[in-house]
């Protein structure tokens, strides 16, 4: 066995690191944009898992890549909608901190 060969566990470790960083960002940040970036990291770790399992389990099938493209499209739509919401909150309250905008009543 070649020691320099990249296997499934390498991809899973990278995906776990990205997921952990994303969860850390979502749970510890008070800025809405930083929380959004954490969600994007979580979605990217999911995409890496889809592609890795497709490559190593299905022996080169494209099902994982198709799911990864759907996840990327979902992330783009989510980012656009979330940024629009953040801009609307900033215009209304003058801040994007979730603690300062706990009431959305007009």
C-alpha positions as CSV (number, residue, x, y, z in Angstrom):
1,X,0.0,0.0,0.0
2,X,1.3,3.4,-1.0
3,X,1.6,5.7,2.1
4,X,1.1,8.8,-0.1
5,X,-2.2,7.7,-1.5
6,X,-5.2,9.8,-0.4
7,X,-8.0,7.7,0.9
8,X,-11.6,8.2,2.1
9,X,-10.5,8.9,5.7
10,X,-8.4,11.9,4.6
11,X,-11.6,13.5,3.1
12,X,-13.6,12.7,6.1
13,X,-11.0,14.3,8.4
14,X,-11.0,17.5,6.3
15,X,-14.8,17.5,6.3
16,X,-15.0,17.0,10.1
17,X,-12.6,19.9,10.6
18,X,-14.7,22.2,8.3
19,X,-17.9,21.1,10.1
20,X,-16.3,21.8,13.5
21,X,-15.1,25.2,12.4
22,X,-18.5,26.0,11.0
23,X,-20.3,24.9,14.2
24,X,-17.8,27.0,16.3
25,X,-18.5,30.0,14.1
26,X,-22.3,29.6,14.3
27,X,-22.3,29.1,18.1
28,X,-19.8,31.7,19.2
29,X,-20.2,34.6,16.8
30,X,-22.5,37.5,17.5
31,X,-22.3,39.0,14.0
32,X,-25.0,37.7,11.6
33,X,-22.5,37.7,8.7
34,X,-20.0,35.6,10.6
35,X,-22.8,33.2,11.5
36,X,-23.7,33.0,7.8
37,X,-20.1,32.1,7.0
38,X,-20.2,29.3,9.5
39,X,-23.3,27.9,7.9
40,X,-21.5,28.0,4.5
41,X,-18.6,26.0,6.1
42,X,-21.1,23.4,7.3
43,X,-22.6,23.1,3.8
44,X,-19.1,22.8,2.2
45,X,-18.3,19.9,4.6
46,X,-21.4,18.2,3.5
47,X,-20.4,18.6,-0.1
48,X,-17.0,17.1,0.5
49,X,-18.7,14.1,2.1
50,X,-21.0,13.6,-0.9
51,X,-18.2,13.7,-3.4
52,X,-15.8,11.5,-1.3
53,X,-18.4,8.8,-0.7
54,X,-19.4,8.9,-4.3
55,X,-15.7,8.5,-5.4
56,X,-14.7,5.7,-3.0
57,X,-17.9,3.8,-2.3
58,X,-19.6,3.8,-5.7
59,X,-16.3,3.4,-7.7
60,X,-16.5,6.6,-9.7
61,X,-20.2,7.3,-9.8
62,X,-21.5,10.8,-10.3
63,X,-24.3,10.8,-7.7
64,X,-22.2,12.5,-5.1
65,X,-21.2,15.3,-7.5
66,X,-24.8,15.9,-8.5
67,X,-25.8,16.2,-4.8
68,X,-22.8,18.5,-4.2
69,X,-24.0,20.8,-7.1
70,X,-27.5,20.9,-5.4
71,X,-25.9,21.8,-2.1
72,X,-23.9,24.6,-3.8
73,X,-27.0,25.9,-5.4
74,X,-28.8,25.8,-2.1
75,X,-25.9,27.6,-0.4
76,X,-26.0,30.3,-3.0
77,X,-29.7,30.8,-2.6
78,X,-29.4,30.8,1.1
79,X,-26.7,33.4,1.1
80,X,-28.6,35.7,-1.2
81,X,-31.8,35.5,1.0
82,X,-29.8,35.8,4.2
83,X,-27.9,38.8,3.0
84,X,-31.1,40.5,1.9
85,X,-32.6,39.9,5.4
86,X,-29.4,41.2,7.1
87,X,-29.6,44.4,5.0
88,X,-33.2,44.9,5.9
89,X,-32.4,44.4,9.6
90,X,-29.5,46.8,9.4
91,X,-31.8,49.5,7.8
92,X,-34.4,49.0,10.5
93,X,-32.2,48.7,13.6
94,X,-28.9,50.1,12.6
95,X,-27.0,47.0,13.7
96,X,-26.7,43.4,12.6
97,X,-26.0,41.8,16.0
98,X,-28.6,39.2,16.8
99,X,-28.6,40.3,20.5
100,X,-29.5,43.9,19.5
101,X,-32.2,42.8,17.1
102,X,-34.2,40.4,19.2
103,X,-37.5,42.2,18.5
104,X,-38.7,42.4,14.9
105,X,-42.0,44.2,15.8
106,X,-42.6,47.5,13.9
